[in-house]
Amino acid sequence: MILSYIQSFKIFSDKEIEDFAQLIETRKLLKNEYFVQENDSCKEIAFVQNGIFRTFYTTADGKDITYCFRFPNEFVASYSSFISGKPSKETIQAIADADIFVLNKDKVEALFHENPRWILFLKIIAEQEYMELEERYFQLQRNNASQRYEKLLKNQPNFVQQIPLQYLATYLGITQRHLSRLRKDISF
């Protein structure tokens, strides 16, 4: 749950966490519903309690390219849109029924003004997001599809089987046919 996640950082008092709990909204998204769509402004950030999300963009020829998955106990948002207020360059879709905790941008900004420890917390989250993005970049540059698939299986073994093959294939940068061969060769 989001409150125990925030508590794990050991930055806030119990009272501060209780106050934060009053600001969040719980929401359910059904499979294939969107959290944010390309060209819409992202005005919310969410914490995934359960479910799986994919982040993708659409190419000029209309193909969806999945480049990120979000699993339980992770934040999800179109971060550049959330920060800048500009339209999102990506779409975030639930690929399984999901329960999320949502906080809108106005409430996040109010937290900054009320308590500087929230700035520290969000700095830590931003640093984690940056390191994840860098790791993904290096994976794409250094590892082949088989190595990337093995890493995903190792990190999210309970969820990989729930991801539709077409999304997993574009995430790995391979065809569905190649993915099917990989899955036969790799057993966990």
Accessible surface in RSA format (square Angstrom, percent):
REM  Atomic radii and reference values for relative SASA: ProtOr
REM  Chains: A
REM  Algorithm: Lee & Richards
REM  Probe-radius: 1.40
REM  Slices: 20
REM RES _ NUM      All-atoms   Total-Side   Main-Chain    Non-polar    All polar
REM                ABS   REL    ABS   REL    ABS   REL    ABS   REL    ABS   REL
RES MET A   1   116.64  60.4  87.75  58.1  28.90  68.8  55.27  47.0  61.37  81.3
RES ILE A   2     4.80   2.7   4.80   3.6   0.00   0.0   4.80   3.5   0.00   0.0
RES LEU A   3    42.72  23.8  42.39  30.3   0.33   0.8  42.56  29.9   0.16   0.4
RES SER A   4    65.49  55.3  57.04  76.1   8.45  19.5  44.77  95.3  20.72  29.0
RES TYR A   5    51.10  23.9  44.52  25.3   6.59  17.1  39.40  29.6  11.70  14.4
RES ILE A   6     1.04   0.6   0.87   0.6   0.18   0.4   0.87   0.6   0.18   0.5
RES GLN A   7    88.82  49.7  84.68  61.9   4.14   9.9  25.35  54.0  63.47  48.1
RES SER A   8    73.60  62.2  46.03  61.4  27.58  63.5  44.22  94.2  29.38  41.2
RES PHE A   9    45.24  22.6  22.43  13.9  22.82  59.4  28.39  17.2  16.86  48.3
RES LYS A  10   181.87  88.7 144.93  88.9  36.94  88.0 107.93  97.1  73.94  78.8
RES ILE A  11    29.30  16.7  10.90   8.1  18.40  44.4  16.95  12.2  12.35  33.5
RES PHE A  12    19.70   9.9   0.02   0.0  19.68  51.2   2.03   1.2  17.67  50.6
RES SER A  13    57.61  48.7  43.79  58.4  13.82  31.8  50.63 107.8   6.97   9.8
RES ASP A  14    93.65  65.6  86.78  86.4   6.87  16.2  29.64  69.8  64.01  63.8
RES LYS A  15   130.08  63.5 126.61  77.7   3.47   8.3  97.15  87.4  32.92  35.1
RES GLU A  16    29.76  17.1  26.58  20.1   3.18   7.6  21.69  42.0   8.07   6.6
RES ILE A  17    11.73   6.7  11.73   8.7   0.00   0.0  11.73   8.4   0.00   0.0
RES GLU A  18   104.49  60.0 102.03  77.2   2.46   5.9  39.68  76.7  64.82  52.9
RES ASP A  19    66.20  46.4  61.91  61.6   4.29  10.1  27.79  65.4  38.41  38.3
RES PHE A  20     7.94   4.0   6.96   4.3   0.98   2.5   7.36   4.5   0.58   1.7
RES ALA A  21    27.40  25.2  16.42  25.3  10.98  25.0  16.42  23.1  10.98  29.1
RES GLN A  22   147.18  82.3 117.39  85.8  29.80  70.9  43.31  92.2 103.87  78.8
RES LEU A  23    52.23  29.1  50.20  35.9   2.03   5.1  50.72  35.6   1.51   4.1
RES ILE A  24    28.81  16.4   9.73   7.2  19.08  46.0   9.95   7.2  18.86  51.2
RES GLU A  25    84.46  48.5  78.75  59.6   5.71  13.6  40.19  77.7  44.27  36.1
RES THR A  26    98.13  69.8  78.81  79.9  19.32  46.0  46.28  62.2  51.86  78.4
RES ARG A  27    66.18  27.8  56.28  28.7   9.89  23.6  34.66  47.4  31.52  19.1
RES LYS A  28   115.85  56.5  94.82  58.2  21.03  50.1  74.28  66.9  41.57  44.3
RES LEU A  29    16.02   8.9  16.02  11.5   0.00   0.0  16.02  11.3   0.00   0.0
RES LEU A  30    93.92  52.3  93.92  67.2   0.00   0.0  93.92  66.0   0.00   0.0
RES LYS A  31   114.86  56.0 102.03  62.6  12.83  30.5  47.71  42.9  67.15  71.5
RES ASN A  32    78.05  53.8  70.29  67.9   7.76  18.7  23.17  55.8  54.89  53.1
RES GLU A  33    73.98  42.5  69.86  52.9   4.12   9.8  29.47  57.0  44.50  36.3
RES TYR A  34    95.24  44.5  74.77  42.5  20.47  53.3  38.45  28.9  56.78  70.0
RES PHE A  35    23.12  11.6   1.43   0.9  21.68  56.4   3.11   1.9  20.01  57.3
RES VAL A  36    11.70   7.7   5.84   5.3   5.85  14.1  11.70  10.2   0.00   0.0
RES GLN A  37    79.43  44.4  78.57  57.4   0.87   2.1   8.56  18.2  70.88  53.8
RES GLU A  38    59.36  34.1  47.88  36.2  11.48  27.3  11.29  21.8  48.07  39.2
RES ASN A  39   112.26  77.4  95.69  92.5  16.57  39.9  25.02  60.2  87.24  84.3
RES ASP A  40    75.16  52.6  71.23  70.9   3.93   9.3  18.71  44.0  56.44  56.3
RES SER A  41    41.24  34.8  21.12  28.2  20.12  46.3  19.20  40.9  22.04  30.9
RES CYS A  42     4.09   3.1   1.35   1.5   2.74   6.4   1.66   4.2   2.43   2.6
RES LYS A  43   134.84  65.8 130.68  80.2   4.16   9.9  75.31  67.8  59.53  63.4
RES GLU A  44    41.06  23.6  40.82  30.9   0.25   0.6  10.78  20.8  30.28  24.7
RES ILE A  45    16.82   9.6  16.08  12.0   0.74   1.8  16.08  11.6   0.74   2.0
RES ALA A  46     0.77   0.7   0.00   0.0   0.77   1.7   0.77   1.1   0.00   0.0
RES PHE A  47     0.53   0.3   0.16   0.1   0.36   0.9   0.16   0.1   0.36   1.0
RES VAL A  48     0.00   0.0   0.00   0.0   0.00   0.0   0.00   0.0   0.00   0.0
RES GLN A  49    80.16  44.8  67.00  49.0  13.16  31.3   9.77  20.8  70.39  53.4
RES ASN A  50    61.75  42.6  61.75  59.7   0.00   0.0  29.20  70.3  32.54  31.5
RES GLY A  51     9.69  12.0   0.00   N/A   9.69  12.0   5.26  14.4   4.43   9.9
RES ILE A  52     0.48   0.3   0.48   0.4   0.00   0.0   0.48   0.3   0.00   0.0
RES PHE A  53     0.11   0.1   0.04   0.0   0.07   0.2   0.06   0.0   0.05   0.2
RES ARG A  54     6.15   2.6   5.91   3.0   0.24   0.6   0.24   0.3   5.91   3.6
RES THR A  55     8.44   6.0   8.44   8.6   0.00   0.0   4.04   5.4   4.40   6.6
RES PHE A  56    12.02   6.0  12.02   7.4   0.00   0.0  12.02   7.3   0.00   0.0
RES TYR A  57    87.90  41.0  87.77  49.9   0.13   0.3  55.40  41.6  32.51  40.1
RES THR A  58    58.56  41.6  41.27  41.8  17.29  41.2  30.23  40.6  28.33  42.8
RES THR A  59    41.47  29.5  30.59  31.0  10.88  25.9  36.46  49.0   5.00   7.6
RES ALA A  60   122.01 112.2  69.34 107.0  52.67 119.8  83.46 117.5  38.55 102.1
RES ASP A  61   104.88  73.5  67.56  67.2  37.32  88.3  50.52 118.9  54.36  54.2
RES GLY A  62    52.75  65.1   0.00   N/A  52.75  65.1  26.39  72.4  26.35  59.0
RES LYS A  63   128.29  62.6 123.27  75.6   5.02  12.0  76.77  69.1  51.52  54.9
RES ASP A  64    59.54  41.7  47.36  47.1  12.17  28.8  13.04  30.7  46.49  46.4
RES ILE A  65    44.38  25.3  44.38  33.1   0.00   0.0  44.38  32.0   0.00   0.0
RES THR A  66     0.77   0.5   0.03   0.0   0.74   1.8   0.00   0.0   0.77   1.2
RES TYR A  67    74.20  34.6  72.11  41.0   2.09   5.4  61.34  46.1  12.86  15.9
RES CYS A  68    26.06  19.7  24.04  26.8   2.02   4.8   7.52  19.0  18.54  20.0
RES PHE A  69    11.19   5.6   1.99   1.2   9.20  23.9   1.99   1.2   9.20  26.3
RES ARG A  70    13.74   5.8  13.65   7.0   0.09   0.2   1.42   1.9  12.32   7.5
RES PHE A  71     8.87   4.4   8.87   5.5   0.00   0.0   8.87   5.4   0.00   0.0
RES PRO A  72    28.95  21.1  17.61  16.1  11.34  41.2  17.61  14.5  11.34  70.4
RES ASN A  73    84.63  58.4  76.16  73.6   8.47  20.4  19.28  46.4  65.35  63.2
RES GLU A  74    46.91  26.9  43.04  32.6   3.87   9.2  22.07  42.7  24.83  20.3
RES PHE A  75    18.84   9.4  16.55  10.3   2.28   5.9  16.55  10.0   2.28   6.5
RES VAL A  76     2.06   1.4   1.58   1.4   0.48   1.2   2.06   1.8   0.00   0.0
RES ALA A  77     7.14   6.6   0.00   0.0   7.14  16.3   0.00   0.0   7.14  18.9
RES SER A  78     0.24   0.2   0.24   0.3   0.00   0.0   0.00   0.0   0.24   0.3
RES TYR A  79    57.25  26.7  55.93  31.8   1.32   3.4  55.93  42.0   1.32   1.6
RES SER A  80    72.56  61.3  62.67  83.6   9.90  22.8  53.76 114.5  18.81  26.3
RES SER A  81     1.25   1.1   0.30   0.4   0.94   2.2   1.14   2.4   0.10   0.1
RES PHE A  82    18.71   9.4  18.61  11.5   0.10   0.3  18.61  11.3   0.10   0.3
RES ILE A  83   132.63  75.5 112.72  84.0  19.91  48.0 116.34  83.8  16.29  44.2
RES SER A  84    62.74  53.0  27.30  36.4  35.44  81.6  33.30  70.9  29.44  41.2
RES GLY A  85    43.29  53.4   0.00   N/A  43.29  53.4  22.53  61.8  20.76  46.5
RES LYS A  86   140.07  68.3 137.77  84.5   2.30   5.5  83.56  75.2  56.51  60.2
RES PRO A  87    80.48  58.7  73.29  66.8   7.20  26.2  73.29  60.5   7.20  44.7
RES SER A  88     1.79   1.5   0.00   0.0   1.79   4.1   0.24   0.5   1.55   2.2
RES LYS A  89   166.06  81.0 156.78  96.2   9.28  22.1 102.84  92.6  63.23  67.3
RES GLU A  90    22.72  13.0  22.72  17.2   0.00   0.0   5.35  10.3  17.37  14.2
RES THR A  91     9.02   6.4   9.02   9.1   0.00   0.0   1.84   2.5   7.19  10.9
RES ILE A  92     0.42   0.2   0.42   0.3   0.00   0.0   0.42   0.3   0.00   0.0
RES GLN A  93    10.78   6.0  10.78   7.9   0.00   0.0   0.00   0.0  10.78   8.2
RES ALA A  94     0.00   0.0   0.00   0.0   0.00   0.0   0.00   0.0   0.00   0.0
RES ILE A  95     3.90   2.2   0.79   0.6   3.11   7.5   1.01   0.7   2.89   7.8
RES ALA A  96    20.15  18.5  17.67  27.3   2.48   5.7  20.15  28.4   0.00   0.0
RES ASP A  97    74.79  52.4  63.30  63.0  11.49  27.2  19.51  45.9  55.29  55.1
RES ALA A  98     0.00   0.0   0.00   0.0   0.00   0.0   0.00   0.0   0.00   0.0
RES ASP A  99    38.94  27.3  38.94  38.8   0.00   0.0   9.90  23.3  29.05  29.0
RES ILE A 100     1.76   1.0   0.00   0.0   1.76   4.2   0.27   0.2   1.49   4.0
RES PHE A 101    10.23   5.1   7.97   4.9   2.26   5.9   7.98   4.8   2.26   6.5
RES VAL A 102     3.14   2.1   1.76   1.6   1.39   3.3   1.79   1.6   1.35   3.7
RES LEU A 103    14.55   8.1  13.75   9.8   0.80   2.0  14.38  10.1   0.16   0.4
RES ASN A 104    54.25  37.4  51.63  49.9   2.62   6.3  14.39  34.6  39.86  38.5
RES LYS A 105    45.31  22.1  44.90  27.5   0.41   1.0  32.61  29.4  12.70  13.5
RES ASP A 106   108.79  76.2 100.96 100.5   7.83  18.5  29.55  69.5  79.24  79.0
RES LYS A 107    78.52  38.3  76.98  47.2   1.54   3.7  40.51  36.5  38.01  40.5
RES VAL A 108     8.26   5.4   8.26   7.5   0.00   0.0   8.26   7.2   0.00   0.0
RES GLU A 109    70.54  40.5  70.54  53.4   0.00   0.0  20.75  40.1  49.80  40.7
RES ALA A 110    42.20  38.8  36.19  55.8   6.01  13.7  41.36  58.2   0.84   2.2
RES LEU A 111    12.14   6.8  12.10   8.7   0.03   0.1  12.10   8.5   0.03   0.1
RES PHE A 112    63.83  31.9  57.06  35.3   6.77  17.6  57.20  34.7   6.63  19.0
RES HIS A 113   161.26  88.1 125.55  87.3  35.71  91.3  86.84  89.5  74.42  86.6
RES GLU A 114   132.58  76.1  96.33  72.9  36.24  86.3  45.72  88.4  86.86  70.9
RES ASN A 115    21.13  14.6  19.92  19.3   1.20   2.9  11.78  28.4   9.35   9.0
RES PRO A 116    99.26  72.3  94.19  85.9   5.07  18.4  94.61  78.1   4.64  28.9
RES ARG A 117   106.85  44.9 105.39  53.7   1.46   3.5  30.36  41.5  76.49  46.4
RES TRP A 118     9.59   3.8   9.59   4.6   0.00   0.0   4.34   2.3   5.25   8.5
RES ILE A 119    91.24  51.9  90.04  67.1   1.21   2.9  90.04  64.8   1.21   3.3
RES LEU A 120    81.25  45.2  78.16  55.9   3.09   7.8  80.70  56.7   0.55   1.5
RES PHE A 121     4.97   2.5   4.97   3.1   0.00   0.0   4.97   3.0   0.00   0.0
RES LEU A 122    44.54  24.8  40.93  29.3   3.61   9.1  41.29  29.0   3.26   8.8
RES LYS A 123   110.99  54.1 102.98  63.2   8.01  19.1  81.25  73.1  29.74  31.7
RES ILE A 124    45.46  25.9  45.38  33.8   0.08   0.2  45.38  32.7   0.08   0.2
RES ILE A 125     8.18   4.7   8.18   6.1   0.00   0.0   8.18   5.9   0.00   0.0
RES ALA A 126    59.07  54.3  49.16  75.9   9.90  22.5  54.61  76.9   4.46  11.8
RES GLU A 127    76.31  43.8  72.80  55.1   3.51   8.4  38.23  73.9  38.08  31.1
RES GLN A 128    74.21  41.5  69.10  50.5   5.11  12.2  27.54  58.6  46.67  35.4
RES GLU A 129    39.53  22.7  35.65  27.0   3.88   9.2  17.25  33.4  22.27  18.2
RES TYR A 130   132.97  62.1 128.28  73.0   4.69  12.2  98.86  74.3  34.11  42.0
RES MET A 131   113.91  59.0 109.65  72.6   4.27  10.2  70.22  59.7  43.69  57.9
RES GLU A 132    75.29  43.2  70.38  53.2   4.91  11.7  38.54  74.5  36.75  30.0
RES LEU A 133   115.68  64.4 111.92  80.1   3.76   9.4 115.28  81.0   0.40   1.1
RES GLU A 134    69.95  40.2  64.56  48.8   5.39  12.8  12.81  24.8  57.14  46.7
RES GLU A 135    79.36  45.6  73.80  55.8   5.55  13.2  35.47  68.6  43.89  35.8
RES ARG A 136    34.26  14.4  32.43  16.5   1.83   4.4  28.41  38.8   5.85   3.5
RES TYR A 137   122.49  57.2 119.80  68.2   2.69   7.0  82.28  61.8  40.21  49.6
RES PHE A 138    77.63  38.8  77.16  47.8   0.47   1.2  77.53  47.0   0.10   0.3
RES GLN A 139    19.73  11.0  17.77  13.0   1.96   4.7   6.15  13.1  13.58  10.3
RES LEU A 140    80.16  44.6  59.52  42.6  20.64  51.9  59.52  41.8  20.64  55.5
RES GLN A 141   118.19  66.1  84.08  61.5  34.11  81.2  15.31  32.6 102.88  78.0
RES ARG A 142   178.81  75.1 143.70  73.3  35.11  83.6  54.25  74.1 124.56  75.5
RES ASN A 143    46.87  32.3  40.24  38.9   6.62  15.9   1.49   3.6  45.38  43.9
RES ASN A 144    88.43  61.0  78.16  75.5  10.27  24.7  42.09 101.3  46.33  44.8
RES ALA A 145     9.05   8.3   5.01   7.7   4.04   9.2   5.01   7.1   4.04  10.7
RES SER A 146    31.78  26.9  30.18  40.3   1.59   3.7  17.18  36.6  14.60  20.4
RES GLN A 147    87.55  49.0  82.19  60.1   5.36  12.8  24.83  52.9  62.72  47.6
RES ARG A 148    21.91   9.2  19.66  10.0   2.24   5.3   0.40   0.5  21.51  13.0
RES TYR A 149     3.55   1.7   3.55   2.0   0.00   0.0   0.27   0.2   3.28   4.0
RES GLU A 150    70.06  40.2  69.25  52.4   0.81   1.9  12.26  23.7  57.80  47.2
RES LYS A 151    71.85  35.1  67.24  41.3   4.61  11.0  29.45  26.5  42.40  45.2
RES LEU A 152    16.14   9.0  13.47   9.6   2.67   6.7  15.64  11.0   0.50   1.3
RES LEU A 153    10.37   5.8  10.11   7.2   0.26   0.6  10.11   7.1   0.26   0.7
RES LYS A 154   156.43  76.3 136.40  83.7  20.02  47.7  82.76  74.5  73.66  78.5
RES ASN A 155    82.54  56.9  60.09  58.1  22.45  54.0  20.30  48.9  62.24  60.2
RES GLN A 156    36.24  20.3  35.22  25.7   1.02   2.4   3.45   7.3  32.80  24.9
RES PRO A 157    73.71  53.7  60.80  55.4  12.91  46.9  61.02  50.4  12.68  78.8
RES ASN A 158   117.76  81.2 100.44  97.1  17.32  41.7  24.08  58.0  93.67  90.5
RES PHE A 159    47.28  23.7  47.28  29.3   0.00   0.0  47.28  28.7   0.00   0.0
RES VAL A 160     0.00   0.0   0.00   0.0   0.00   0.0   0.00   0.0   0.00   0.0
RES GLN A 161   117.28  65.6  92.14  67.3  25.14  59.9  51.41 109.4  65.87  50.0
RES GLN A 162    93.35  52.2  72.87  53.3  20.48  48.8  38.11  81.1  55.24  41.9
RES ILE A 163     4.33   2.5   0.00   0.0   4.33  10.4   0.29   0.2   4.04  11.0
RES PRO A 164    37.37  27.2  25.70  23.4  11.67  42.4  37.32  30.8   0.05   0.3
RES LEU A 165    56.72  31.6  52.89  37.8   3.82   9.6  52.89  37.1   3.82  10.3
RES GLN A 166    82.91  46.4  81.39  59.5   1.52   3.6  30.40  64.7  52.51  39.8
RES TYR A 167    31.18  14.6  31.11  17.7   0.07   0.2  11.83   8.9  19.34  23.8
RES LEU A 168     0.00   0.0   0.00   0.0   0.00   0.0   0.00   0.0   0.00   0.0
RES ALA A 169     2.12   2.0   2.12   3.3   0.00   0.0   2.12   3.0   0.00   0.0
RES THR A 170    42.60  30.3  31.65  32.1  10.95  26.1  35.52  47.7   7.08  10.7
RES TYR A 171    26.13  12.2  25.13  14.3   1.00   2.6   2.59   1.9  23.54  29.0
RES LEU A 172     0.00   0.0   0.00   0.0   0.00   0.0   0.00   0.0   0.00   0.0
RES GLY A 173    60.47  74.6   0.00   N/A  60.47  74.6  30.59  84.0  29.88  66.9
RES ILE A 174    30.09  17.1  11.30   8.4  18.79  45.3  21.71  15.6   8.38  22.7
RES THR A 175    91.43  65.0  83.52  84.7   7.91  18.9  84.57 113.6   6.86  10.4
RES GLN A 176    87.88  49.1  83.70  61.2   4.18  10.0  23.72  50.5  64.17  48.7
RES ARG A 177   183.99  77.3 175.37  89.4   8.62  20.5  60.07  82.1 123.91  75.1
RES HIS A 178    65.39  35.7  65.39  45.4   0.00   0.0  35.41  36.5  29.97  34.9
RES LEU A 179     0.00   0.0   0.00   0.0   0.00   0.0   0.00   0.0   0.00   0.0
RES SER A 180    42.48  35.9  39.27  52.4   3.22   7.4  25.08  53.4  17.40  24.4
RES ARG A 181   125.42  52.7 124.13  63.3   1.29   3.1  63.21  86.4  62.21  37.7
RES LEU A 182    13.84   7.7  13.23   9.5   0.61   1.5  13.65   9.6   0.19   0.5
RES ARG A 183    63.08  26.5  49.34  25.2  13.74  32.7  21.34  29.2  41.73  25.3
RES LYS A 184   172.80  84.3 137.84  84.6  34.97  83.3  91.61  82.5  81.19  86.5
RES ASP A 185   120.07  84.1  83.66  83.3  36.41  86.1  26.81  63.1  93.26  93.0
RES ILE A 186    23.33  13.3  12.41   9.2  10.93  26.3  15.35  11.1   7.98  21.7
RES SER A 187   105.83  89.4  77.52 103.5  28.31  65.2  46.92  99.9  58.91  82.5
RES PHE A 188   154.99  77.5  72.86  45.1  82.14 213.7 107.67  65.3  47.32 135.4
END  Absolute sums over single chains surface
CHAIN  1 A    10779.1       9132.2       1646.9       5788.0       4991.2
END  Absolute sums over all chains
TOTAL         10779.1       9132.2       1646.9       5788.0       4991.2
